[in-house]
Amino acid sequence: MMFPFVDTDDEEDLQESEQYIPREYGINFETGQLSGKIVEGYDAILVWVWLALHTPRYRYYIYSEDYGQEYEDLIGKSYSSELIQSELERMTEECLLENPYITGIENFSCTKEEEKVTISFSLITTLGDGEVSTNV
């Protein structure tokens, strides 16, 4: 042991009890504008979800190749509505499961009105669960 005065059992207990709580700048989800507040915990995860679902994957070099969604791959295709819903669910889940706090999504649905597609689902996280609905 390098430092005999440090009890490694106490150190491990301390690391386990100090779980990192995510923090983000708050967003008005309807306008996409910053709210001027800092949000923590589940609310910070909702901000991350909104940003990830509104960022095309591979478009911006600032983000890793694992960040964002690939919905643009469905534009202009003449797939059945069942296939589109299935692909939207798969793409959404792939996008969101990159976040270590998110463990899954359930009850996925999508509706199309003119040029807008709205997706809704139950978000399952280690910090709480809730409903998400957004235009993509």
N, C-alpha and C positions, 0 to 999 in steps of 0.2 A: 504494500500500500504506500502510495507516494506521500499522502498527508495523513499521518496516523491519528490526528485529532479530529478528522472528519469521519463521522459514522455513515457509511454508505447506505445503510437501511433508511436512516433519516432523510438522506438526500433523495432517494428514490421516492419516498412518501411525499416529500415536498414537491417534486416535479409532477407527480400524479395529481396532487390537489390544486396545482396552479394551471388549470386548463386555460388556454388562450381564448379570449372572447373576441370574435371578429368585430371590427369597427369600420364604418364606411361613411362617406358623405351622403346625407339624405337626399332623396330624389322625389320630386312630384311625379308619380308614375303616369299621370294623364298628359303632362306637358313634356316630360323628360328633362325639366330644368332642376338644378340644384336647389334644395330647400334652405340651405344655410345652416343646417343642423348636422350634428354627428349622431349617427344611430349605431346601436350595438346589438350583439346577439342575433336573434332571429330576424329582426328588422334589417340588420346589415346583410344577412343572407338573402333577403328579398331584394335588396338593391343589387347584389351580385347577380342574382337570377335575372332581373330585368335587364341589366347591362349585357349579360352573356346572350340572352335571347334576342337582343337588338344589335348584336355585333356579328357580321358575317365572318365565318372562319376563313383563314388564309388571306384576308384582304389587307390587314394592317400589320406591318412588320413589328410593331411595338408589342403585339400579343403573341403568345406561343401558338404552335399549331394545334394545341389541344383546346384553345379557348374560342368560344363562339359557336354559332349554329350554321347549318348548311342548307337552309330552306330554299335558297336560290336555285338549287339543283332541281327543284320541282316546278319552277316557273316555265310556262310554255309547253309543258308535257300534257298529253291527253290521257292521263291515268284515270282509272275509276275513282270515285270518291272514297271507297273503302281502302284502296291502296294508298291514296293521298293521306287519309287519316292515320293509317298504319305507319307510313313513312314519317309523318310529322311527329307521331309519338316516339318512334325510334330515335329520330334526330334530336328531339327535345331531351330525351333521357340521356343520350350520349353526351350532349352538351352539358347538362346539369350534374351528371355524376363525376365530372372532373373536380368538383368542389368536395373536399374531404368531409364537410359537415352534412352534405346531402346524401341520404341513403336510398332514395327512390322517389318515384311519382306513381300516383294511382288515379283512377277515375278520369282518365284523359278524354277530352272531347274537343272537337273543333267545329266551328260554324263559319260558313262563307257568306258574306253579304257584299255584293258587287265586287269591288277590288280588294276588300279587307278580309283577312282570315283571323278569327279570334280563337285562341287556344285557352283551355281551362283545364286545371288538374289540381289534385291534392299533392302538396309538397311535403315529403317526409324528411326531417332533418334530426340531427342529434340535439338540437336546441329547441325543438318544437315542431308542430305540424300546422299546416294552414292551407287555404285555398289561394290559387294564383289564377289570374285571368289577364291576358294581354293580347293586343293586336300584333301580328307578325307580318 
